[in-house]
Amino acid sequence: MLATVAVGKSDGSTGLAHPVIGHEGSWAPDGLTYYGGDLRYAYTVPGSTATATGQYYAVDTTDPTHPSLITAWTINIAASNVHGMSISDDGNRGYFVSLGTSGGASGLTDPNQPANDGLLIYDLSQIQARVPNPQVRLVSKLLWKDGSGAQHTIAVKIDGKPYVIFVDEAGSGGFSSAAQRQAACAAGFPPYPMARIIDIRDETKPRIVSRLALETHNPANCAKVLPDLVGLSIFTYGSHYCSVDNIHHATTLACGYFNSGIRVFDIRNPRRPKEIAYYNPAGQTTWEQLRSGRSGLVLGAGAPADFGGSRPAGDAVDYVPGQRAADAEVRKRSVAVRGQLHAAGSAELARRSIRRQAHRFGLRAPVAVSLEPPLKKRRTPPPKEKP
């Protein structure tokens, strides 16, 4: 570790004298600037009586042993907050989020309630150039109601064209609850968060070109899906963090979808992404069972959950509509994407990983690990010797 420094001290010894508290952040690609989101900063939106929470900030890390706060700014959207971001290769653009719930469940059908969840594109060139007292300019924003709780972005290029992959972590009308899910379903909105792909070729007019919604997200399936979630809270079938194979030439996107496991998408055609694989453990368990040692620990995408039923949650309906992966093949394998997924059948590797996680959380060692057998490898016969 090179330094542990509280930037923004009141005496000015660590840059701009302005308090910040970190939560989620991202580095500019050159490694000289760190951007962060502070969820606790409260303020009144300029020119109104509306309030909001959160601020973004930039830290100079040119000398990593003496980081210093460069600037901080608010997004000035009523009832919003901040969260994650990504930065362009040249450091001059930032793809930040406005975390909102658009008035909650009642706001979904209220035309007078504006959307406040979505993408913010900022001009960061003055920070990148280290202009004294730098100003951050909002280039554009794109807000929506069919998702909330904005989480993070990934600036990518697909077939040489710029896009932003945006991930929410709350569904339409707010964070998951029985009331929120019922309201979203009744209004015809997806009740769970999802990732989406945004075209930013015209950065002044970003536009959504696709939504990575599973069949669980379809309001038409609410009657089939809602019974799965009785007694659960917060994160259920929704998205939570995604990653691509290569930000400069993205072809594959892997996302955690909590109870729907890890979903893998082919995004070479960003307007028609296709699900090509998923990995969802055959069962999960409660923390209480884990602590008592009464059940095995199976690691999924996100956090442990009690599904309250015998079948794996989401197993029947959670496919991208009209783009079903070959069921028998998908069930036999998990796909390695940048090392995030283990190959199916690597039982010893899985056991070690599970034991490490159990030890980390102070749990007793799991009693069993069950994995499906690996696919048989085709053997290539040796070449025939020439006479």
ZADORO-666112 format. One record per residue (C-alpha): x, y, z; residue in one letter. Coordinates in steps of 0.25 Angstrom, whole numbers, padded with zeros to 4 digits, always signed. Example, Ala and Ser with C-alpha at 12.3 -4.5 7.8 and 13.67 -1.06 7.14 Angstrom:
! ZADORO-666112
+0049-0018+0031A;+0055-0004+0029S;
END
This chain:
! ZADORO-666112
+0000+0000+0000M;+0006+0014-0004L;-0004+0023+0004A;-0017+0023+0012T;-0021+0038+0012V;-0034+0045+0014A;-0034+0055+0003V;-0042+0068+0004G;-0037+0072+0018K;-0042+0085+0024S;-0027+0090+0025D;-0025+0088+0010G;-0013+0079+0012S;-0020+0068+0003T;-0025+0077-0008G;-0038+0085-0009L;-0044+0087+0005A;-0057+0079+0003H;-0061+0067+0011P;-0064+0054+0002V;-0067+0040+0006I;-0065+0029-0004G;-0074+0018-0009H;-0071+0014-0023E;-0061+0019-0033G;-0053+0017-0045S;-0039+0022-0050W;-0036+0030-0063A;-0029+0020-0072P;-0016+0027-0070D;-0016+0025-0055G;-0014+0039-0052L;-0029+0042-0047T;-0038+0035-0038Y;-0053+0038-0039Y;-0062+0034-0028G;-0077+0035-0023G;-0081+0040-0010D;-0095+0036-0006L;-0096+0044+0007R;-0095+0058+0003Y;-0108+0065+0004A;-0112+0078-0003Y;-0123+0087-0009T;-0124+0087-0024V;-0120+0100-0029P;-0132+0109-0034G;-0142+0101-0026S;-0146+0096-0013T;-0144+0081-0017A;-0134+0073-0009T;-0124+0062-0014A;-0113+0054-0009T;-0099+0050-0014G;-0087+0057-0021Q;-0076+0053-0030Y;-0062+0056-0028Y;-0048+0055-0035A;-0035+0052-0028V;-0021+0055-0034D;-0012+0042-0032T;-0001+0047-0040T;+0007+0044-0028D;+0000+0032-0022P;+0007+0034-0008T;+0000+0048-0007H;-0013+0048-0014P;-0021+0061-0014S;-0035+0065-0017L;-0037+0073-0030I;-0052+0076-0030T;-0065+0071-0026A;-0079+0074-0033W;-0094+0070-0031T;-0103+0065-0042I;-0114+0075-0038N;-0126+0065-0041I;-0137+0065-0031A;-0138+0053-0022A;-0126+0047-0028S;-0113+0041-0023N;-0099+0036-0030V;-0092+0023-0032H;-0083+0017-0042G;-0076+0022-0054M;-0066+0019-0066S;-0056+0029-0073I;-0052+0030-0087S;-0039+0025-0092D;-0034+0040-0093D;-0040+0044-0080G;-0048+0055-0086N;-0062+0048-0084R;-0068+0042-0072G;-0081+0033-0073Y;-0087+0035-0059F;-0101+0031-0054V;-0112+0038-0047S;-0118+0028-0037L;-0133+0030-0035G;-0146+0023-0033T;-0154+0033-0042S;-0164+0036-0030G;-0165+0021-0026G;-0177+0012-0030A;-0187+0023-0031S;-0178+0031-0041G;-0178+0020-0051L;-0192+0024-0056T;-0191+0039-0052D;-0188+0048-0064P;-0184+0059-0055N;-0173+0051-0048Q;-0161+0052-0057P;-0151+0041-0058A;-0138+0043-0050N;-0130+0030-0053D;-0121+0028-0064G;-0108+0033-0071L;-0100+0046-0070L;-0089+0049-0080I;-0079+0059-0074Y;-0068+0067-0081D;-0056+0065-0072L;-0045+0071-0081S;-0042+0082-0071Q;-0039+0072-0060I;-0031+0063-0070Q;-0023+0076-0074A;-0021+0080-0059R;-0027+0094-0062V;-0028+0102-0049P;-0042+0102-0043N;-0047+0092-0053P;-0061+0092-0057Q;-0069+0079-0061V;-0079+0081-0072R;-0091+0073-0074L;-0092+0068-0089V;-0105+0061-0089S;-0114+0052-0080K;-0123+0041-0083L;-0133+0037-0072L;-0144+0026-0071W;-0154+0020-0062K;-0153+0005-0066D;-0142+0003-0056G;-0136+0010-0044S;-0125+0010-0034G;-0114+0012-0045A;-0101+0005-0042Q;-0090+0006-0052H;-0086+0008-0067T;-0076+0002-0076I;-0071+0010-0088A;-0068+0001-0099V;-0066+0000-0114K;-0074-0011-0122I;-0070-0012-0136D;-0062+0001-0135G;-0074+0009-0131K;-0076+0015-0117P;-0086+0010-0107Y;-0089+0010-0092V;-0094-0002-0085I;-0102+0003-0073F;-0106-0006-0061V;-0118-0003-0051D;-0119-0010-0038E;-0134-0007-0035A;-0146-0009-0043G;-0157+0000-0048S;-0162+0008-0037G;-0151+0006-0027G;-0143-0005-0019F;-0150-0019-0019S;-0161-0021-0009S;-0175-0028-0011A;-0182-0014-0013A;-0171-0009-0023Q;-0173-0022-0031R;-0188-0022-0031Q;-0188-0007-0035A;-0178-0010-0047A;-0186-0022-0052C;-0199-0014-0051A;-0193-0003-0059A;-0187-0012-0070G;-0173-0009-0066F;-0162-0019-0063P;-0161-0021-0048P;-0146-0025-0048Y;-0134-0017-0052P;-0126-0020-0064M;-0114-0016-0073A;-0116-0008-0085R;-0108-0004-0097I;-0107+0011-0101I;-0102+0017-0114D;-0094+0029-0112I;-0089+0032-0126R;-0096+0045-0124D;-0092+0048-0110E;-0102+0060-0109T;-0113+0050-0112K;-0110+0036-0106P;-0121+0026-0109R;-0124+0012-0103I;-0123+0001-0114V;-0126-0011-0106S;-0130-0016-0092R;-0124-0029-0087L;-0137-0033-0080A;-0139-0048-0077L;-0153-0054-0078E;-0154-0052-0063T;-0154-0037-0066H;-0166-0038-0075N;-0179-0033-0068P;-0187-0043-0075A;-0180-0054-0067N;-0182-0047-0053C;-0192-0057-0049A;-0182-0068-0051K;-0170-0061-0045V;-0176-0053-0033L;-0179-0066-0024P;-0164-0069-0025D;-0160-0057-0017L;-0169-0058-0005V;-0161-0054+0007G;-0149-0048-0001L;-0145-0034-0001S;-0135-0024-0009I;-0128-0032-0019F;-0136-0043-0026T;-0136-0046-0041Y;-0129-0033-0044G;-0116-0029-0051S;-0103-0026-0042H;-0090-0022-0049Y;-0086-0026-0063C;-0073-0028-0070S;-0069-0029-0085V;-0058-0038-0091D;-0051-0026-0097N;-0055-0011-0095I;-0048-0007-0109H;-0055-0019-0116H;-0066-0024-0108A;-0073-0036-0113T;-0078-0043-0100T;-0084-0038-0088L;-0085-0045-0074A;-0095-0040-0064C;-0099-0044-0050G;-0114-0045-0049Y;-0115-0050-0035F;-0125-0061-0034N;-0125-0063-0049S;-0110-0066-0048G;-0099-0061-0057I;-0104-0058-0071R;-0095-0057-0083V;-0099-0050-0096F;-0093-0048-0110D;-0094-0033-0112I;-0087-0033-0126R;-0100-0027-0131N;-0104-0018-0120P;-0118-0016-0125R;-0120-0031-0124R;-0112-0037-0113P;-0114-0052-0111K;-0112-0060-0098E;-0102-0071-0101I;-0100-0077-0087A;-0104-0076-0073Y;-0099-0081-0059Y;-0109-0083-0048N;-0106-0092-0037P;-0116-0104-0034A;-0119-0098-0021G;-0116-0088-0010Q;-0118-0087+0005T;-0120-0077+0016T;-0109-0071+0024W;-0115-0077+0036E;-0113-0091+0030Q;-0099-0088+0026L;-0095-0083+0040R;-0101-0096+0046S;-0094-0104+0036G;-0107-0111+0032R;-0105-0109+0017S;-0095-0108+0007G;-0091-0094+0001L;-0093-0092-0014V;-0087-0079-0019L;-0096-0071-0029G;-0096-0057-0035A;-0098-0047-0024G;-0102-0051-0010A;-0108-0064-0003P;-0123-0065-0004A;-0134-0074+0002D;-0142-0078-0011F;-0153-0084-0002G;-0156-0094-0013G;-0150-0107-0018S;-0147-0103-0032R;-0136-0093-0035P;-0142-0079-0036A;-0143-0074-0050G;-0140-0087-0056D;-0153-0088-0064A;-0154-0075-0070V;-0142-0067-0069D;-0137-0066-0084Y;-0136-0054-0093V;-0149-0055-0100P;-0148-0062-0114G;-0134-0065-0112Q;-0133-0078-0104R;-0120-0084-0102A;-0119-0099-0105A;-0125-0104-0091D;-0117-0117-0090A;-0104-0111-0095E;-0105-0099-0086V;-0108-0107-0074R;-0095-0116-0076K;-0085-0104-0076R;-0082-0091-0071S;-0074-0081-0080V;-0061-0075-0076A;-0062-0060-0078V;-0049-0053-0074R;-0047-0063-0063G;-0061-0060-0056Q;-0067-0073-0058L;-0061-0087-0054H;-0061-0098-0064A;-0072-0108-0061A;-0068-0121-0054G;-0055-0114-0047S;-0060-0120-0034A;-0047-0118-0026E;-0046-0103-0031L;-0060-0101-0027A;-0058-0107-0013R;-0046-0098-0011R;-0053-0086-0015S;-0065-0089-0006I;-0056-0092+0006R;-0049-0079+0004R;-0063-0072+0004Q;-0068-0080+0016A;-0055-0076+0024H;-0056-0062+0020R;-0070-0060+0026F;-0067-0069+0038G;-0075-0080+0034L;-0073-0095+0036R;-0068-0103+0024A;-0079-0107+0015P;-0083-0122+0016V;-0084-0125+0001A;-0082-0119-0013V;-0089-0124-0024S;-0085-0121-0039L;-0090-0127-0052E;-0080-0135-0059P;-0072-0128-0069P;-0074-0130-0084L;-0065-0141-0090K;-0054-0136-0098K;-0053-0140-0113R;-0040-0148-0115R;-0033-0144-0128T;-0026-0157-0134P;-0011-0156-0136P;-0008-0153-0151P;-0005-0165-0159K;+0009-0168-0163E;+0013-0167-0177K;+0018-0180-0184P;
END
